Amino acid sequence: MKQFIKYFSIVWLIILADQAFKLWVHTHMAMGTDGQINLLGNVLKLTYTLNAGMAFSIHLGFKYGKLLITMFRALASLSILGYIIQSIRSNAPAAWIFGWALVLGGAIGNSIDSIFYGVYLNNAPADAPMKWFYGQVIDMLHIDLWSGVMPSWVPIWGNYYVYCLPVFNIADVAVSAGLGFCLVYSKKSLF
């Protein structure tokens, strides 16, 4: 039981930190570059953005694409939860379980946005067929190595203001760190 408490405390801490920070940004910042807050010069900023798709704002391109993305997020979270429980019961290495706990916390954090924010924060896109499951994920952490208006000849992004790196959130950091942790651990266990 002690192992379950340890790993699921990590999951809950990530979810709470992620949701608290997202709600703070939503209630205290203006959207886009107008509300930007520099944290570390012009390199690390808080920039309030909404992501209606999945990673890197990728959309599936059809009416119920966001519903499919949201359902995938929820099912992936449930699968990871089952995997962590199985790993704890089989005494898998702590580093492996820790990495998956980070991934689960991040996956649930972004799932909460997608499932509930369309209703509770009224941030579903105007053309969404419903508000439930169409909430936009709040992103705010911005490492700005370069940003500006792309030349008109650039496909897709021409004449748009773009960031060199994506704007992300605590949940995204947890997922990336967790997957990185699992990758490093799996490479170490191979040698």
For each residue, the residues with C-beta under 8 A, 3 or more apart:
1: 4 5
2: 5 6
3: 6 7 88 97
4: 1 7 8 85 88
5: 1 2 8 9
6: 2 3 9 10
7: 3 4 10 11 84 88 97 98 101
8: 4 5 11 12 101
9: 5 6 12 13
10: 6 7 13 14 98 101 102 105
11: 7 8 14 15 101 104 105 108
12: 8 9 15 16 105
13: 9 10 16 17 105
14: 10 11 17 18 102 105 106 109 170 171 174
15: 11 12 18 19 105 108 109 112
16: 12 13 19 20
17: 13 14 20 21 170
18: 14 15 21 22 105 106 109 169 170 171 174
19: 15 16 22 23 109 112
20: 16 17 23 24
21: 17 18 24 25 140 169 170
22: 18 19 25 26 109 113 138 140 169 170
23: 19 20 26 27
24: 20 21 27 28
25: 21 22 28 29 46 48 138 140
26: 22 23 29 48 121 138
27: 23 24
28: 24 25
29: 25 26 35 37 46 48 140
30: 34 35 48
31: 34 35 48 49 50
32: 35 36 47 48 49
33: 36 47 161
34: 30 31
35: 29 30 31 32 47 48
36: 32 33 45 46 47 142
37: 29 45 46
38: 41 42 44 45
39: 44 45 46
40: 43 44
41: 38 44
42: 38 45 144
43: 40 143 144 145
44: 38 39 40 41 141 142 143 144
45: 36 37 38 39 42 142 144
46: 25 29 36 37 39 140 141 142
47: 32 33 35 36 139 140 142 144 163 167
48: 25 26 29 30 31 32 35 138 139 140
49: 31 32 138 139 140 167
50: 31 123 136 137 138 139
51: 54 57 136 137 138 139
52: 57 59 66 125 134 136
53: 56 57 58 59 60 65 66 69
54: 51 57 58 59 69
55: 58 172
56: 53 166
57: 51 52 53 54 166
58: 53 54 55
59: 52 53 54 65 66
60: 53 65 66 68 69
61: 65
62: 65
63: 129
64: 67 68 129
65: 53 59 60 61 62 68 69
66: 52 53 59 60 69 70 114 125 128 133 134
67: 64 70 71 129 133 134
68: 60 64 65 71 72
69: 53 54 60 65 66 72 73 114
70: 66 67 73 74 111 114 115 133 134
71: 67 68 74 75 133
72: 68 69 75 76
73: 69 70 76 77 107 110 111 114
74: 70 71 77 78 111 115
75: 71 72 78 79
76: 72 73 79 80 107
77: 73 74 80 81 104 107 108 111
78: 74 75 81 82
79: 75 76 82 83
80: 76 77 83 84 100 103 104 107
81: 77 78 84 85 104
82: 78 79 85 86
83: 79 80 86 87 100
84: 7 80 81 87 88 97 100 101 104
85: 4 81 82 88 89
86: 82 83 89 90
87: 83 84 90 92 96 97 100
88: 3 4 7 84 85 91 92 97
89: 85 86
90: 86 87
91: 88
92: 87 88 96 97
93: 96 97 185 189
94: 97 98
95: 98 99 181 185
96: 87 92 93 99 100 182 185 186
97: 3 7 84 87 88 92 93 94 100 101
98: 7 10 94 95 101 102 178 181
99: 95 96 102 103 178 179 180 181 182 185
100: 80 83 84 87 96 97 103 104 178 182
101: 7 8 10 11 84 97 98 104 105 178
102: 10 14 98 99 105 106 174 175 177 178 181
103: 80 99 100 106 107 174 175 178 179 182
104: 11 77 80 81 84 100 101 107 108 178
105: 10 11 12 13 14 15 18 101 102 108 109 171 174 178
106: 14 18 102 103 109 110 170 171 172 173 174 175 176 178
107: 73 76 77 80 103 104 110 111 171 175
108: 11 15 77 104 105 111 112 171
109: 14 15 18 19 22 105 106 112 113 169 170 171 174
110: 73 106 107 113 114 137 169 171 172 175
111: 70 73 74 77 107 108 114 115
112: 15 19 108 109 115 116 117
113: 22 109 110 116 117 135 136 137 138
114: 66 69 70 73 110 111 117 118 133 134 135 136 137
115: 70 74 111 112 132 133 135
116: 112 113 119 120 132 135
117: 112 113 114 120 121 123 124 135 136 137 138
118: 114 121 122 123 124 128 130 131 132 133 134 135 136
119: 116 122 124 131 132 135
120: 116 117 135
121: 26 117 118 135
122: 118 119 131
123: 50 117 118 135 136 138
124: 117 118 119 128 130 131 134 135 136
125: 52 66 128 134 136
126:
127:
128: 66 118 124 125 131 134
129: 63 64 67 134
130: 118 124 133 134
131: 118 119 122 124 128 134 135
132: 115 116 118 119
133: 66 67 70 71 114 115 118 130
134: 52 66 67 70 114 118 124 125 128 129 130 131
135: 113 114 115 116 117 118 119 120 121 123 124 131
136: 50 51 52 113 114 117 118 123 124 125
137: 50 51 110 113 114 117 169 171
138: 22 25 26 48 49 50 51 113 117 123 169
139: 47 48 49 50 51 166 167 168 169 172
140: 21 22 25 29 46 47 48 49 167 169
141: 44 46 167 168 169 170 172 173
142: 36 44 45 46 47 163 165 167 168
143: 43 44 165
144: 42 43 44 45 47 147 163 164 165
145: 43 164 165
146: 163 164
147: 144 161 162 163 164
148: 161 162
149: 159 160 161 162
150: 154 157 158 159 160 161 162
151: 154 158 159
152: 158 159
153: 158
154: 150 151 157 158
155: 158
156:
157: 150 154 160 162
158: 150 151 152 153 154 155
159: 149 150 151 152
160: 149 150 157
161: 33 147 148 149 150
162: 147 148 149 150 157
163: 47 142 144 146 147 166 167
164: 144 145 146 147
165: 142 143 144 145
166: 56 57 139 163
167: 47 49 139 140 141 142 163
168: 139 141 142 172 173
169: 18 21 22 109 110 137 138 139 140 141 172 173
170: 14 17 18 21 22 106 109 141 173 174
171: 14 18 105 106 107 108 109 110 137 174 175
172: 55 106 110 139 141 168 169 175 176
173: 106 141 168 169 170 176 177
174: 14 18 102 103 105 106 109 170 171 177 178
175: 102 103 106 107 110 171 172 178 179
176: 106 172 173 179 180
177: 102 173 174 180 181
178: 98 99 100 101 102 103 104 105 106 174 175 181 182
179: 99 103 175 176 182 183
180: 99 176 177 183 184
181: 95 98 99 102 177 178 184 185
182: 96 99 100 103 178 179 185 186
183: 179 180 186 187
184: 180 181 187 188
185: 93 95 96 99 181 182 188 189
186: 96 182 183 189 190
187: 183 184 190 191
188: 184 185 191
189: 93 185 186
190: 186 187
191: 187 188
